[in-house]
Amino acid sequence: MQIYNSSKLAARKREPLLDYSEHYDFVVSGAVESYEIVAEGIRLRGDIDYDKAARMEATRQRAWDALDHLLISYSAGNPLDELRDFYPTVLDYWEVFARYDKIFDDSPEAGGHRVPHIDLYDLAYSQAVQLLSMCLLLGHSQLMPRWAPILDYENDDPDILIETLMTPFVPGRRPGVTYTRNLPYKKLQKVLDASPDKRPALMAKYLDEWYSASRREPYHGSHEAPNFTGYWSWEAAAITWLLDIDDSLFRDKPFYPAELVDHARHHYSAQQAIDALQPTRCEAGQPCPQAGSWWTPAKPDARRTFAQGEVMPAFPDSSYGATIWYREAE
């Protein structure tokens, strides 16, 4: 992503409170340095058995830095295509950290103490919401299954907001049972429960109350700290896209990243994203993309159940032509 100087930041920034010297330079230069240090450490040491705690902590710092870099780049005014291109790298860094974190947890260095990769019962909850919201808003819903093992690790009760964002795109997820962090997120339940015509007004109210309701969250008051990345209700934007809420009533309100919602809607609707994750067609000779019952017109009574990854057979003597398999709806 482009890195801005002070004059370009002043001309392009979306977050009016973002300052070059007090916030932007601190976050971005720290992130770039983190990427270089960790990449060099992994290049030199690979997976050899050395201080597992240090390796875990370094890759964790890089993962957090990448998230901050992503968020502050939206606040700074970077083009959304740049954020979209950078997002898979953020996920890659989190997967590397998760691997090293588990290696540490499995080692004597951990002393039998295991902690979540992202603790949903602590202040990291807001970062989990940011990561998932940006996944959807930047057009990467197909990557959502890769977040599941990261968020599930040592977290017990499924969270309602987390699962609302994840379950449409990750087959087999359980519905959420609790809000592990109540405010401001629990206020979204009124939006989720409402009829479509009532949702715009309720989301507008949520945004009006968002900052004051966030007073116990780590981002509240963060404009007074050097790690400030901007005040945005990423979850309001993600839910607006997911439920196809008309945002004309609240798109100009503070804390609502309207450009991200427009960007997501430009790429596809939530239903199109969901449909794209449900493969219904597979050519013979290819691995089955999804377990279930499949049939082909190339042979009568050819309906059968396939496991995911199983090679779909061909019927080369069929008068029908090429063998194409179609998945039956559940």
Secondary structure as a PSIPRED ss2 file (coil, helix, strand):
# PSIPRED VFORMAT (PSIPRED V4.0)

   1 M C   1.000  0.000  0.000
   2 Q C   1.000  0.000  0.000
   3 I C   1.000  0.000  0.000
   4 Y C   1.000  0.000  0.000
   5 N C   1.000  0.000  0.000
   6 S H   0.000  1.000  0.000
   7 S H   0.000  1.000  0.000
   8 K H   0.000  1.000  0.000
   9 L H   0.000  1.000  0.000
  10 A H   0.000  1.000  0.000
  11 A H   0.000  1.000  0.000
  12 R H   0.000  1.000  0.000
  13 K C   1.000  0.000  0.000
  14 R C   1.000  0.000  0.000
  15 E C   1.000  0.000  0.000
  16 P C   1.000  0.000  0.000
  17 L C   1.000  0.000  0.000
  18 L C   1.000  0.000  0.000
  19 D C   1.000  0.000  0.000
  20 Y H   0.000  1.000  0.000
  21 S H   0.000  1.000  0.000
  22 E H   0.000  1.000  0.000
  23 H H   0.000  1.000  0.000
  24 Y H   0.000  1.000  0.000
  25 D H   0.000  1.000  0.000
  26 F H   0.000  1.000  0.000
  27 V H   0.000  1.000  0.000
  28 V H   0.000  1.000  0.000
  29 S H   0.000  1.000  0.000
  30 G H   0.000  1.000  0.000
  31 A H   0.000  1.000  0.000
  32 V H   0.000  1.000  0.000
  33 E H   0.000  1.000  0.000
  34 S H   0.000  1.000  0.000
  35 Y H   0.000  1.000  0.000
  36 E H   0.000  1.000  0.000
  37 I H   0.000  1.000  0.000
  38 V H   0.000  1.000  0.000
  39 A H   0.000  1.000  0.000
  40 E H   0.000  1.000  0.000
  41 G H   0.000  1.000  0.000
  42 I H   0.000  1.000  0.000
  43 R H   0.000  1.000  0.000
  44 L H   0.000  1.000  0.000
  45 R H   0.000  1.000  0.000
  46 G C   1.000  0.000  0.000
  47 D C   1.000  0.000  0.000
  48 I C   1.000  0.000  0.000
  49 D C   1.000  0.000  0.000
  50 Y C   1.000  0.000  0.000
  51 D C   1.000  0.000  0.000
  52 K H   0.000  1.000  0.000
  53 A H   0.000  1.000  0.000
  54 A H   0.000  1.000  0.000
  55 R H   0.000  1.000  0.000
  56 M H   0.000  1.000  0.000
  57 E H   0.000  1.000  0.000
  58 A H   0.000  1.000  0.000
  59 T H   0.000  1.000  0.000
  60 R H   0.000  1.000  0.000
  61 Q H   0.000  1.000  0.000
  62 R H   0.000  1.000  0.000
  63 A H   0.000  1.000  0.000
  64 W H   0.000  1.000  0.000
  65 D H   0.000  1.000  0.000
  66 A H   0.000  1.000  0.000
  67 L H   0.000  1.000  0.000
  68 D H   0.000  1.000  0.000
  69 H H   0.000  1.000  0.000
  70 L H   0.000  1.000  0.000
  71 L H   0.000  1.000  0.000
  72 I H   0.000  1.000  0.000
  73 S H   0.000  1.000  0.000
  74 Y H   0.000  1.000  0.000
  75 S H   0.000  1.000  0.000
  76 A H   0.000  1.000  0.000
  77 G C   1.000  0.000  0.000
  78 N C   1.000  0.000  0.000
  79 P C   1.000  0.000  0.000
  80 L H   0.000  1.000  0.000
  81 D H   0.000  1.000  0.000
  82 E H   0.000  1.000  0.000
  83 L H   0.000  1.000  0.000
  84 R H   0.000  1.000  0.000
  85 D H   0.000  1.000  0.000
  86 F H   0.000  1.000  0.000
  87 Y H   0.000  1.000  0.000
  88 P H   0.000  1.000  0.000
  89 T H   0.000  1.000  0.000
  90 V H   0.000  1.000  0.000
  91 L H   0.000  1.000  0.000
  92 D H   0.000  1.000  0.000
  93 Y H   0.000  1.000  0.000
  94 W H   0.000  1.000  0.000
  95 E H   0.000  1.000  0.000
  96 V H   0.000  1.000  0.000
  97 F H   0.000  1.000  0.000
  98 A H   0.000  1.000  0.000
  99 R H   0.000  1.000  0.000
 100 Y H   0.000  1.000  0.000
 101 D H   0.000  1.000  0.000
 102 K H   0.000  1.000  0.000
 103 I H   0.000  1.000  0.000
 104 F H   0.000  1.000  0.000
 105 D H   0.000  1.000  0.000
 106 D C   1.000  0.000  0.000
 107 S C   1.000  0.000  0.000
 108 P H   0.000  1.000  0.000
 109 E H   0.000  1.000  0.000
 110 A H   0.000  1.000  0.000
 111 G C   1.000  0.000  0.000
 112 G C   1.000  0.000  0.000
 113 H C   1.000  0.000  0.000
 114 R C   1.000  0.000  0.000
 115 V C   1.000  0.000  0.000
 116 P C   1.000  0.000  0.000
 117 H C   1.000  0.000  0.000
 118 I C   1.000  0.000  0.000
 119 D C   1.000  0.000  0.000
 120 L C   1.000  0.000  0.000
 121 Y C   1.000  0.000  0.000
 122 D C   1.000  0.000  0.000
 123 L C   1.000  0.000  0.000
 124 A C   1.000  0.000  0.000
 125 Y H   0.000  1.000  0.000
 126 S H   0.000  1.000  0.000
 127 Q H   0.000  1.000  0.000
 128 A H   0.000  1.000  0.000
 129 V H   0.000  1.000  0.000
 130 Q H   0.000  1.000  0.000
 131 L H   0.000  1.000  0.000
 132 L H   0.000  1.000  0.000
 133 S H   0.000  1.000  0.000
 134 M H   0.000  1.000  0.000
 135 C H   0.000  1.000  0.000
 136 L H   0.000  1.000  0.000
 137 L H   0.000  1.000  0.000
 138 L C   1.000  0.000  0.000
 139 G C   1.000  0.000  0.000
 140 H C   1.000  0.000  0.000
 141 S H   0.000  1.000  0.000
 142 Q H   0.000  1.000  0.000
 143 L H   0.000  1.000  0.000
 144 M H   0.000  1.000  0.000
 145 P H   0.000  1.000  0.000
 146 R H   0.000  1.000  0.000
 147 W H   0.000  1.000  0.000
 148 A H   0.000  1.000  0.000
 149 P H   0.000  1.000  0.000
 150 I H   0.000  1.000  0.000
 151 L H   0.000  1.000  0.000
 152 D H   0.000  1.000  0.000
 153 Y C   1.000  0.000  0.000
 154 E C   1.000  0.000  0.000
 155 N C   1.000  0.000  0.000
 156 D C   1.000  0.000  0.000
 157 D C   1.000  0.000  0.000
 158 P C   1.000  0.000  0.000
 159 D E   0.000  0.000  1.000
 160 I H   0.000  1.000  0.000
 161 L H   0.000  1.000  0.000
 162 I H   0.000  1.000  0.000
 163 E H   0.000  1.000  0.000
 164 T H   0.000  1.000  0.000
 165 L H   0.000  1.000  0.000
 166 M H   0.000  1.000  0.000
 167 T H   0.000  1.000  0.000
 168 P H   0.000  1.000  0.000
 169 F H   0.000  1.000  0.000
 170 V C   1.000  0.000  0.000
 171 P C   1.000  0.000  0.000
 172 G C   1.000  0.000  0.000
 173 R C   1.000  0.000  0.000
 174 R C   1.000  0.000  0.000
 175 P C   1.000  0.000  0.000
 176 G C   1.000  0.000  0.000
 177 V C   1.000  0.000  0.000
 178 T E   0.000  0.000  1.000
 179 Y C   1.000  0.000  0.000
 180 T C   1.000  0.000  0.000
 181 R C   1.000  0.000  0.000
 182 N C   1.000  0.000  0.000
 183 L C   1.000  0.000  0.000
 184 P C   1.000  0.000  0.000
 185 Y H   0.000  1.000  0.000
 186 K H   0.000  1.000  0.000
 187 K H   0.000  1.000  0.000
 188 L H   0.000  1.000  0.000
 189 Q H   0.000  1.000  0.000
 190 K H   0.000  1.000  0.000
 191 V H   0.000  1.000  0.000
 192 L H   0.000  1.000  0.000
 193 D H   0.000  1.000  0.000
 194 A C   1.000  0.000  0.000
 195 S C   1.000  0.000  0.000
 196 P C   1.000  0.000  0.000
 197 D C   1.000  0.000  0.000
 198 K C   1.000  0.000  0.000
 199 R H   0.000  1.000  0.000
 200 P H   0.000  1.000  0.000
 201 A H   0.000  1.000  0.000
 202 L H   0.000  1.000  0.000
 203 M H   0.000  1.000  0.000
 204 A H   0.000  1.000  0.000
 205 K H   0.000  1.000  0.000
 206 Y H   0.000  1.000  0.000
 207 L H   0.000  1.000  0.000
 208 D H   0.000  1.000  0.000
 209 E H   0.000  1.000  0.000
 210 W H   0.000  1.000  0.000
 211 Y H   0.000  1.000  0.000
 212 S H   0.000  1.000  0.000
 213 A H   0.000  1.000  0.000
 214 S C   1.000  0.000  0.000
 215 R C   1.000  0.000  0.000
 216 R C   1.000  0.000  0.000
 217 E C   1.000  0.000  0.000
 218 P C   1.000  0.000  0.000
 219 Y C   1.000  0.000  0.000
 220 H C   1.000  0.000  0.000
 221 G C   1.000  0.000  0.000
 222 S H   0.000  1.000  0.000
 223 H H   0.000  1.000  0.000
 224 E H   0.000  1.000  0.000
 225 A C   1.000  0.000  0.000
 226 P C   1.000  0.000  0.000
 227 N C   1.000  0.000  0.000
 228 F C   1.000  0.000  0.000
 229 T C   1.000  0.000  0.000
 230 G C   1.000  0.000  0.000
 231 Y C   1.000  0.000  0.000
 232 W C   1.000  0.000  0.000
 233 S C   1.000  0.000  0.000
 234 W H   0.000  1.000  0.000
 235 E H   0.000  1.000  0.000
 236 A H   0.000  1.000  0.000
 237 A H   0.000  1.000  0.000
 238 A H   0.000  1.000  0.000
 239 I H   0.000  1.000  0.000
 240 T H   0.000  1.000  0.000
 241 W H   0.000  1.000  0.000
 242 L H   0.000  1.000  0.000
 243 L C   1.000  0.000  0.000
 244 D C   1.000  0.000  0.000
 245 I C   1.000  0.000  0.000
 246 D C   1.000  0.000  0.000
 247 D C   1.000  0.000  0.000
 248 S C   1.000  0.000  0.000
 249 L C   1.000  0.000  0.000
 250 F C   1.000  0.000  0.000
 251 R C   1.000  0.000  0.000
 252 D C   1.000  0.000  0.000
 253 K C   1.000  0.000  0.000
 254 P C   1.000  0.000  0.000
 255 F C   1.000  0.000  0.000
 256 Y C   1.000  0.000  0.000
 257 P C   1.000  0.000  0.000
 258 A H   0.000  1.000  0.000
 259 E H   0.000  1.000  0.000
 260 L H   0.000  1.000  0.000
 261 V H   0.000  1.000  0.000
 262 D H   0.000  1.000  0.000
 263 H H   0.000  1.000  0.000
 264 A H   0.000  1.000  0.000
 265 R H   0.000  1.000  0.000
 266 H H   0.000  1.000  0.000
 267 H H   0.000  1.000  0.000
 268 Y C   1.000  0.000  0.000
 269 S C   1.000  0.000  0.000
 270 A H   0.000  1.000  0.000
 271 Q H   0.000  1.000  0.000
 272 Q H   0.000  1.000  0.000
 273 A H   0.000  1.000  0.000
 274 I H   0.000  1.000  0.000
 275 D H   0.000  1.000  0.000
 276 A H   0.000  1.000  0.000
 277 L C   1.000  0.000  0.000
 278 Q C   1.000  0.000  0.000
 279 P C   1.000  0.000  0.000
 280 T C   1.000  0.000  0.000
 281 R E   0.000  0.000  1.000
 282 C E   0.000  0.000  1.000
 283 E E   0.000  0.000  1.000
 284 A C   1.000  0.000  0.000
 285 G C   1.000  0.000  0.000
 286 Q C   1.000  0.000  0.000
 287 P E   0.000  0.000  1.000
 288 C C   1.000  0.000  0.000
 289 P C   1.000  0.000  0.000
 290 Q C   1.000  0.000  0.000
 291 A C   1.000  0.000  0.000
 292 G E   0.000  0.000  1.000
 293 S E   0.000  0.000  1.000
 294 W E   0.000  0.000  1.000
 295 W E   0.000  0.000  1.000
 296 T C   1.000  0.000  0.000
 297 P C   1.000  0.000  0.000
 298 A C   1.000  0.000  0.000
 299 K C   1.000  0.000  0.000
 300 P C   1.000  0.000  0.000
 301 D C   1.000  0.000  0.000
 302 A C   1.000  0.000  0.000
 303 R C   1.000  0.000  0.000
 304 R E   0.000  0.000  1.000
 305 T E   0.000  0.000  1.000
 306 F E   0.000  0.000  1.000
 307 A C   1.000  0.000  0.000
 308 Q C   1.000  0.000  0.000
 309 G C   1.000  0.000  0.000
 310 E C   1.000  0.000  0.000
 311 V E   0.000  0.000  1.000
 312 M C   1.000  0.000  0.000
 313 P C   1.000  0.000  0.000
 314 A C   1.000  0.000  0.000
 315 F C   1.000  0.000  0.000
 316 P C   1.000  0.000  0.000
 317 D C   1.000  0.000  0.000
 318 S C   1.000  0.000  0.000
 319 S C   1.000  0.000  0.000
 320 Y C   1.000  0.000  0.000
 321 G C   1.000  0.000  0.000
 322 A C   1.000  0.000  0.000
 323 T C   1.000  0.000  0.000
 324 I E   0.000  0.000  1.000
 325 W E   0.000  0.000  1.000
 326 Y E   0.000  0.000  1.000
 327 R E   0.000  0.000  1.000
 328 E C   1.000  0.000  0.000
 329 A C   1.000  0.000  0.000
 330 E C   1.000  0.000  0.000
